[in-house]
Amino acid sequence: MIAFVFPGQGSQKVGMGVELAEASAAAREVFGEVDEALNQHLARLMAEGPESELTLTANAQPAIMANAIAVAKVLEEGGFHLSEKGDCVAGHSLGEYTALAAVGAFSLTDTAKLLRLRGIAMQDAVPIGVGAMCALLGADLEKAQALAEAAAQGQVCEVANDNDPGQVVLSGHAEAIDRAVELAKEHGCKRAVKLPVSAPFHCSLMEPAAQRMDVALNNTPPGPFRLPLYANVTAAEVTDPATERDLLVQQVTGRVRWRESVLAMQAAGVTHFVELGGKVLGPMIRKIAPDATVTSVIGMDDIEGLAKEIG
């Protein structure tokens, strides 16, 4: 069984998508449609930067999605259809929207607009400097939760991402995250690193953004999808569009249960994970499911290799 998975924020880099656009009309169509949907030269920003502008949440989210969908469309151009080759899909945070677009739940235009709004809403939810995030290395979920409780001291400090057996991310008020960094070693973590993010994603401080996404997803709900999806907030299979709409709203403030999602897919029989558009999830999956086959697909050589490997 094969799972196609899609990366989240942090996988963007200047130059993304250039090789695909040069080699494939299908990729150029994807980038052109996203540019038109957003009324912006996002493809140029992806190709040329500056990095500081590409990293802005409102740009990074649709850019990462567009890059991954371009990979999928190039595969389809060669006769490799995800819905025929795969058994399920999943995505990390914004990658869940990419996964839904890849299996037909959202149009490309709607996905780009939803992710632009999601990025703006998340940025607007908390003034810059009020929130922060940190990655705990050498920490499991139990240690991370204990540390978050100790560091909160009346403020918000919550587990945002359970990425793999040795990496958990905390999110919340900046002072609470600073306390968590100071207390990390006392709680058995190897080290804690503050993340260069502009907002505290996936914690209760994001509630204003969740409310905005609730309205947006009422106006643009997901339709039927061609493969089951493993949702971030439940780490369980979803096939019903109405259920998934509600989970996308919850996802804004909820924990990204990536480690559990990979284990759930493995328990369901997935033996091969294929990451489209990045090389971020692959290393996490190898730590979670060492026996699984993991393939990351970004450029044309990767695409040709995957087509030969899976056929």
N, C-alpha and C positions, 0 to 999 in steps of 0.2 A: 504494500500500500504506500502511496505517495501523498505527502502534504506539501502544498505550495505556501510559503510564508513570506511576509512582506515587512520590511524594516520600518522603524519609527525615527523620530527626530534624533539628530546626531549623525545620521548617515549621509547628510548632504555635504558636497564639496564642489568647489569651482571646477568646471570641466565636465561635470556629470552630464551624460546624454549626448555629448558631442560626437563620439564615435558612432553611436547608434543612428543619429540624425544624418551623418555623412553616408552611412552604408544602406539605410533603409527608408523607403518612402512611407512605410507604415509608422515608423518612429517619428518622422517629420510631421505626419498628420496628427499624431498625439500631441506633440508640442504646440503645433499650430492651433489645435482646438482648445487647449488649455489657455494659451495666450488670448484667444478670442473670448473665452468664457470670463476671464479675469480682466479683460481690457488692459493688458500689461504685457511687456516683452519679457515674460518670465524665462523663456528658453534662452534669451540673450544673457540674462542675469545668471542662469545656471552655467552657461558656457564661459562667461567672461568675468563674473563677479561684479562688484567687490564682495569678498567673503562676508564682510560685516553686514551687508544688506541681504545676502542669501541666507544668513543664519537667523535673521529676524523670523520669529515664529510664523507670522502671516505669510511669509515667502517660502520658508523651509517646508512647511506642511504640504502645500500643493506641489512643490518642486520634487519632493521625494516620491510622492504619489505618481506624478507624471513620468518620472524616470523608470519606476517599476512597471507601470502600465505599458510604457514604450517597449520594454524588454518582452513583456507578454505578447504584445502585438507583433513584434518581429518574429517571435516563435510561431505565432498563428500564421503569419505570412508564409512561413515555411511548412505549414501543414501540421504544426504541433499545437493542439488545442488543450488548454488547461483542464477544461471540463471533461475531456475524454481521457486524458492521461492521469489526472489526479483523483484522489478520494476525498480530500477535504482541504480547507484553507484556514489560515489564521494570520493575524498581523499584530505587530507590537504598537499599541497606542494608535497614532494616526494610521498605522499600517492596517488596522482593521477596516478602515474606509477603503483603502487600496484593494484589500482582499475582496470586499463586497463589489467594488467596481469590476474586478477581474472576473467575477462569476455572474455578472449581469444584474446585480441588485440596484446599482446606481449607474446612470450614464456618466461618461467622462466629464461632461460639462457640469453636471450636478455635483459630482465628487469634488471637482476643483473649487466650485463656489462654496460648498459646505466646509471644506478644509480651510479656505481663506477666512470664512466667518469664524470657524473654530479657533484658528490662530489669533485673530483679533480679539475674540471674546475672552480667550484665556489670558492674553496680555492685559486686557482692560480690567480683568476681575480683581487684580491686586496691584496697587501702585508699585512702581519699580523701587527696589530696596526693602520693601516690607516683607517679602517672602524669599525663600531660598530652598535649595535642594543639596543633598550630599549623597555620595555613593559610599557604602560600607563594603570594604573588601575583606574577605575571609570571615564573613558573617552569614549565618543562616537566618531564616525568617524568625525563629524563636528569639535569638539574640537581638535582632533588629527591633522586634516589637518591645522587648524589655528596655532597650536603650531609648526608643521613642517615648515610652511612658516616663522614664526617668528625666529626659531632657525637656519634656513639655512644660512643666511648671506653670500650668494654667493657660499656656498658649497651644497652638496647633503644631503637632509634630507627629506625622503619620507615615506608615510604610506606603510608598507610592508605587514602586516596582519590585516585584520578587523575580529577579532576572534569571538567576541560576543558583546552584548550591552554595556559591561563595560570593555572590554579589546581590546586595539589596540596596534600594535607594529610598531615602527618607525625604519628605517634603513638608513644608510648613512655614511658620514665622521665622524670619532671619535669625532672631536671637536664640530661638529654640534649636535651630539647625547648628548654630555656633556651639551651643552647649553639647549637642550630640557629638560633634567633632571632638570636643575636649574629652568627653566621657567614653569615647568609643573603645579605647584599649581596656579600660576598667570593665567593660562589658564583653570582653573576649574577641573583639574585632581586631584584625591585623592593622588596619588603618582606615581612616575616613577622609574622603576628598570632597571638598565643595565643588559643585558643578557650575560651569559657566552658562547658566540659564537666566532668562529674564523674568521668570515667574515660577511660583511653586505648583507645578503640575500634579494632577492626580491626588489631591487632598481636599479637605472640606472647604478650604479657602476659595476653591474654584466654583462654588455654588452659583454665583452670578453667571458664570459662563455656561454652566449646566442648564440654567433657566433659558438662556438665549438659544442653546442648541435644541432644547425641548420644542421651542416655537419653530425653529428652522426645520426640524425633522418631522414636525406635524405638516408643514407645508411641502416638504420633499421627503416623504418616507421611503425606505427601501422597498423594492419590489421583490418578487421571487428570485432566489439564487440557485444556480445550477449545481453547486456542491455544498455540503454542510460546512458551517463555519464554527470554529472554536472561539468563543467570546472571551475577551480579557477579564471581565469582572466576575464571570462564573467558572472559567476554565472548563467549560462543558460545551458539547455540540449544540448548535442552534440551526434550525431549518425554517422557522416561522418568521416572516418579515416583521410582523407586529411586535413580536417578542424582541427581535434584534433592535428595532427602533428604540424601545425602552432601555435596552442594555447600552446603546450608544450614548444616551443621555446620562445614565449612571456612570459610564466610563470616564466622564470628565472629572468627577470627584473620586472615583473608585480606584482601587488598586489594580495595576496591571499584573495579573497572575500568570506570568509567562512560563515560569518553571512548571507550575501545575498544568498549564495548557499543553506543554510538550509531553509531559508524563501521561496526560489523558489521551493524547493522540497516539502515543506509543502503546498504551494499554488497549486502544481500539484496533491496533494492528499495523500502525504506520511504521515502516522500516526505513523510509527514505524521505528526508526533508530537503526541499529545494527552495533556497532563498532567492527571490527575484529582486534585482535592483540594489543590492547591497551585500556587504560582507560583515555585518554586525551581529546578526542572529546566529549565524553558523557557529562561531566559537562558544556561544552560550549553550546551543543545542548539544554540542559535543560534550560539554560538562554535565548536562542533564541526562543525556541518553547516549553514553559512550559506544553502545553497540550499533547505533543507527548510522546509516549513510547520510552524509550532509554535503550538499552541493550549493555553491554560491554562483549566481549568474548575473554578470554585469555587462560585459562587452560581447562583441561578435564571436570571438573564440569560445567564450563560455557557452554562448547560445548554440554554436555548432557542436560543441562537446556534449551538451545536454541532449540534443537531438539524436546524437549517435548513441549515447549511454542508455536513454530510455526508448528511443525509436518510435 
